[in-house]
Amino acid sequence: MTEIQNPMPRDAFDLLMAGNQRFVSGTPEHPNQDATRRTEIAPSQQPFAVLFGCSDSRLAAEIIFDRGLGDLFVVRTAGHVAGAEVLGSIEYGVSVLDAPLVVVLGHDSCGAIAAARAAADGGRVPGGFVRDVVERVTPSVLAARAAGRDQADEILAEHIEHTVDLLMERSRVLAERVAAGRLGVVGLSYRLADGSAQLVATRGLHTAVPAAS
């Protein structure tokens, strides 16, 4: 397959989504997964995208986007909640590795969102550090409901958008690169059953978000 050298944000987005289409259709090409690629990138890495996603075991980034070694700089937490370590990791992928795209990847049937919805309804809040995850997701649940959106997919979209906004607001590195046209930040919603990733939020890319179905 043809790779793009020094891709712009739109190039990187198109490359990522083309891989997802191959995965959905059952025709993966498994690029950059051989010994030649392993040797080629051993001295250094130049991923074309930073992917910040949920830790869910069904959300393996290189598989669902049909990519390989050195393609994606992946950061994952339960419910894709972002703290200082996450922001630092994403900024590293952008400012040091010069990735032109940041992706926030959420998915349906997310346990963190389900727990936050239950807690918002007066249910039991988990103990330990799981509680912290749920508390960081809860504002998205409340914001969606305040806007009259209480369906699971609507709350998911709100949480993805909230995460995109949080990255832009808290990271000057990301905001400045987006403003300069050097970076795109997008939010994708992954469907576990069919494997498709749907665009729900975009900053710095001239790409329309599809209307909710």
Long-range contacts (C-beta under 8 A, 24 or more apart in sequence): 1-29, 1-31, 3-31, 4-48, 7-48, 7-100, 7-101, 8-100, 9-100, 9-101, 9-181, 9-182, 9-183, 9-184, 9-204, 9-205, 10-184, 10-205, 10-206, 10-207, 11-48, 11-100, 12-48, 12-49, 12-99, 12-100, 12-101, 12-184, 13-101, 13-184, 13-186, 13-205, 13-207, 15-48, 16-48, 16-49, 16-65, 16-67, 16-101, 16-103, 17-197, 19-65, 19-66, 19-67, 20-64, 20-65, 20-66, 20-195, 20-196, 20-197, 22-66, 23-63, 23-64, 23-65, 23-66, 23-195, 24-194, 24-195, 24-196, 28-66, 29-66, 30-66, 30-68, 31-66, 31-67, 31-68, 31-71, 32-67, 32-68, 32-69, 32-70, 32-71, 33-68, 33-69, 37-68, 37-69, 37-70, 38-69, 40-70, 41-69, 41-70, 45-70, 45-73, 45-97, 46-70, 46-97, 46-98, 47-71, 47-72, 47-73, 47-93, 47-97, 47-99, 48-72, 48-99, 48-100, 48-101, 49-73, 49-99, 49-100, 49-101, 49-102, 49-103, 50-74, 50-75, 50-90, 50-93, 50-94, 50-97, 50-99, 50-101, 50-102, 50-103, 51-75, 51-102, 51-103, 51-105, 52-76, 52-80, 52-82, 52-86, 52-90, 52-102, 52-103, 52-104, 52-105, 52-163, 52-167, 53-80, 53-103, 53-104, 53-105, 53-106, 53-107, 54-78, 54-79, 54-80, 54-105, 54-106, 54-107, 54-110, 54-112, 56-107, 56-110, 56-111, 58-107, 58-192, 59-105, 59-107, 59-190, 61-105, 64-190, 64-195, 64-197, 65-197, 73-97, 73-99, 77-133, 78-111, 78-112, 78-130, 78-133, 79-110, 79-111, 79-112, 79-113, 79-116, 79-133, 79-134, 79-136, 79-137, 79-159, 80-104, 80-105, 80-106, 80-159, 80-160, 80-163, 81-112, 81-132, 81-133, 81-136, 81-137, 81-163, 82-136, 82-163, 82-166, 82-167, 82-170, 87-167, 87-170, 87-171, 90-167, 90-171, 90-174, 91-171, 91-173, 91-174, 94-173, 94-174, 94-177, 94-183, 95-173, 100-182, 100-183, 100-184, 101-183, 101-184, 101-185, 101-186, 102-167, 102-174, 102-183, 102-184, 102-185, 102-186, 103-185, 103-186, 103-187, 103-188, 104-160, 104-163, 104-164, 104-167, 104-185, 104-186, 104-187, 104-188, 104-201, 105-187, 105-188, 105-190, 105-197, 106-156, 106-159, 106-160, 106-163, 106-187, 106-188, 106-189, 106-190, 107-156, 107-189, 107-190, 107-191, 107-192, 108-152, 108-153, 108-156, 108-189, 108-190, 108-191, 108-192, 109-192, 110-156, 112-137, 113-137, 113-140, 113-141, 113-152, 113-155, 113-156, 113-159, 116-140, 116-141, 117-141, 117-152, 117-155, 120-145, 153-189, 153-212, 154-212, 156-189, 157-187, 157-189, 157-200, 157-201, 157-212, 160-187, 160-188, 160-189, 160-200, 160-201, 161-187, 161-200, 161-201, 163-187, 164-201, 164-203, 168-203, 177-204, 178-203, 178-204, 179-204
